[in-house]
Amino acid sequence: MARKSADRVLILGFGVHGGPSGELLSKMVASLQAPPGKVTLEEAGNDFDPSRWFGFGIWVVLGEEFASRHGWKRGGLQDWNGVRVIVTESLEDLLQRPALKRSAWEDLKLVMHEMGWKNP
């Protein structure tokens, strides 16, 4: 069971643990300027169980395809069963269309602001 804390962020997506997608995500996480140990990465597979992750401050969902399975939509923070969720671009889309990085960065800045972390 994952450690739960409202001062942590959960990032959900495909390809979060390796290859070019994982490298890009590492850069994205570094840009959050989060205190050590405050960001958890989870592969968004078919067996994803949301109940395991309640208690995190914000869930960052990478990609609308996965998000839509759970009723989450792109466009700022939203409440889902008491959890704050933000849907941003998928890692695959960011790699294929670098121009999308600007909107993903805006989403990450919102996360930093909401969490009280250093915001550029």
Order of alpha helices (4+ residues) and beta strands (2+ residues): beta-alpha-beta-beta-alpha-beta-beta-alpha-alpha
